[in-house]
Amino acid sequence: RQQNAPACTFVGAVVGGGLLTVGWVGDSRAYWIPNDRTAPPARLTEDDSWAAQMVANNLMSEAEANADERAHAITGWLGADAYEVEPHTATFKPDGPGVVVVCTDGLWNYAESAEQMAAALPYDAPDRPLNGARTLVTHALDGGGHDNVTVALVPFPAPSGQAAPA
């Protein structure tokens, strides 16, 4: 590996045709938050991390893996020193309107579960996504903000029937 080689994780979401498609590499995440908060929110991505690999291979429980100091070590990324990685993609057909939260660990470290993310997201986020994103950034900074905080919100369905990439 190169010393201090430029690298990043990635997550993106595209809304169109009644579908929601997410793509990711690393530990940046996408969450689904239904407008009807009685429906359950969901995390749409799985981290490329040491802890996720331990759990996926049935070597540790999620609690054991997350308690390990290596838990957040990423196993997939984009950059000059990255191993050849196959990006992940998934397509969903949500049951109703909602918001996709795409974010880095600088946010999800302070709202890790889908329920915690939904609780931090303002109810008017579908109509005011920029304000909702600002609210989530403030949530992370108020929680300690120990990492870069990046977040974008993508309303579903897309306003005016247009595709909305993020």
N, C-alpha and C positions, 0 to 999 in steps of 0.2 A: 504494500500500500504506500502511496505517496504521502509524505508529510504535509498536512494542511491542504490537501487537494480539495478544490471546490466540489461541493456535494449538496444534495437536497432530497427531501421526500416530496411526494406529489399526491394530491387528490383533486379530482374534478368531477363535476356533475353536469349533465345535459338533460334538459327537460323538453320533450316534444312528442307529438303523436300519441298523447296519453300515457307515455312511458317516462321513466326516470332511469337514466344510465349513469353509473359512477365508475370511475377508474382510479387506481391508486398504486403507489409503490411506497413502501416504508411505513411510518406510523402516523401519517396524516390521516384524518378520519372524515367520514360522512355520516351524518345522523338524519333520520327522518322524524319530523315532529308534525303530527297531524294538527290541522286547525282545530278540530274537535278534540279537545284535550282529554276527553273521556276514552278515546282510542289510545292504545299504547304506542309510545315512541319506540324507535328502534335504531340500533347502530347498524349501518349498512356495510361497513368494511371490517376486515380483520387485519391487525397489525403484522407487518413483517418485523417481528421482534423475537428475542430469545425466549421470553415468557410464552408468547403465543405458540412457538414451536414446541416447547416442553409440554404444553397442554394438548396440542394437536396430536402429538405422538404418545399421549397417555403416560408420560414419564413423571408428571407432577400434576397436582390439582391446581386450579387457577389461583387459589389463595397462596399455596406454596411457591408457585412460580413468580407471582407478583411480589412476594416478600423477599425474593432473592435480589442481591445487589446488581445482578445482570439483567433483571427483568426488562428494562427499557432499552437494552442494547439492540439496535436495529440490525436486521439481517438482510435487508434489501433497501437500496437507495439508488439515486441517479447521480452520476458524477464521474470525474476523471479516474477515481480509484474504485469504482463500482464493479462488482462481479456482473457477469451477464445475468440480467434479471428479466423475467417475463412479467409485464405489468398485469395487474388483476383488473377485471371488469365484471360488472354485474348489472342486470337490467331488472327493474321492478315495475309493476303496474299498481300504484297506490289505489286504495279503496275510495279515497276522497281527497279534497284539497289539503295542502300542508306546506311545510317549508323544509328544504334540505339545508342543513348546516354543514359546510365543508370547512375544516380547520386543522391547524397544526397542534402538536402536543402542548404548545404554550397556552392554549385554551383548554383542551380536554383534560389536562392535569388538574384543573379546578372544577370540572363538571364531567367526570369520566363516564358515568352510566348515561344511557339514553334518558332516563328519568331525571337525572340531575341536569342534563343539558336542557330538557324541556322546561324544567323549573326556572332556569336562568334566562330563558328566551321570553321576551315580552309577547303578550297576546296579540299586539298589533303588528308583529313582524311580517305577516304576509302582505300587509299594505305599506309598511315602512321598513323594508329590508335593511337599508343603510343604518337607520336608527337601531334596529335589532342587532346588527353586527357591532355597532359601537357599544351597545349595552353589554354584549358578551365580552368584548375586549376589556371594558371596565371591570366586569366580574373577575376576569383573570388577573388583572393588575391589582385589584383590591385583595385578591387571594394571595398575592406575593409576586406574581409576574416574573418567575425565574427563568423564562425562556422567551424566544420570539413568539408573539401572539399574532396569528394570522387567521382571519375568518371571513367567509362570504356566505350570504344567504341566497338561496334560489327558491322563489315561490313556485308551487306546483298546483294547478297547471300554470304554464307560463302566461303572464299578462297578455291580453289581446291575441291569444293563440299563437304567439311567436315563440320560436325556440330560444331558450335562455341559457347560454353556456356560463360556467363559472370556473 
